Amino acid sequence: MKSPIEVFSDWVDLGKDVGMEKNHFEPVLEMINLFKSKNEFTSIDAGCGNGWLVRYLSNYKKCKSIIGVDGSLKMIEKARSLDKNNKYFCYELSNWNPKLKVDVVFSMEVFYYFKKPEKLIKQIHDKWIKKNGKLIMGIDHYLENEECHGWKNKINISTMKLISKNEWIKYFEESGFSKVTDYQFCAKDNWKGTLVIEGTRV
Ligand SMILES: C[S@@+](CC[C@H](N)C(=O)[O-])C[C@H]1O[C@@H](n2cnc3c(N)ncnc32)[C@H](O)[C@@H]1O
């Protein structure tokens, strides 16, 4: 079995990062819509893959800056090759903190690749986000979404946690986030949708 970072590095060679961009775009748009800022804002994409969300969001007039961070060097090299304007860092997320805190952290399909996602959520709360800033996390792999239960064996990956919606909500609340709210976007037939959880740092 390979680590998540090894698996996603292989995906760059196979061109599968582009498929993620396609599949994740619609629910991520809903995540962006949750963050309706009238003011200029700064942002981080945690586990940015090939950087598609960084490129997309950096075109928003109100987006003052956005940073992409990912543990896969191949993903980061691809992101840098496609975009000379924004900053991309190659780090294991739990070993990285921004120099300046930001207004909003987005993360799509990343947190369940951590053995202890609750620790990462607390770190993001304490060290990444400004007062009144938000963490907006999206995941397709969660307990209530039975369609995803076979993914771990299918992609032969070492860490891929299957956690219930209420447990994720608890992680946000125990990290100190307020106004924790959950959504399920783009549900269809047996697909329960992308579970999105947002929390505000007070
Ligand atoms: C399913 S992909 C999602 C990528 C991107 N958010 C998207 O929507 O296209 C998961 C990403 O998380 C990254 N990742 C997984 N574990 C990580 C870790 N411990 N530290 C940093 N990045 C990690 C992988 O390298 C991969 O790019």
The ligand as an ORCA input file, in Angstrom:
! r2SCAN-3c Opt
* xyz 0 1
  C      -8.014     13.894     -3.666
  S      -6.648     14.978     -3.896
  C      -7.498     16.555     -3.954
  C      -6.673     17.641     -4.597
  C      -7.404     18.971     -4.796
  N      -7.903     19.502     -3.548
  C      -8.505     18.828     -5.808
  O      -9.681     19.027     -5.457
  O      -8.205     18.539     -6.972
  C      -5.867     15.003     -2.319
  C      -4.621     15.858     -2.263
  O      -4.172     15.902     -0.896
  C      -2.770     15.813     -0.885
  N      -2.363     15.267      0.427
  C      -2.733     14.092      0.969
  N      -2.173     13.939      2.182
  C      -1.435     15.056      2.413
  C      -0.599     15.505      3.480
  N      -0.411     14.755      4.564
  N      -0.003     16.713      3.381
  C      -0.170     17.474      2.272
  N      -0.943     17.106      1.220
  C      -1.554     15.907      1.286
  C      -2.424     14.896     -2.043
  O      -1.095     15.037     -2.480
  C      -3.458     15.311     -3.085
  O      -2.982     16.307     -3.955
*
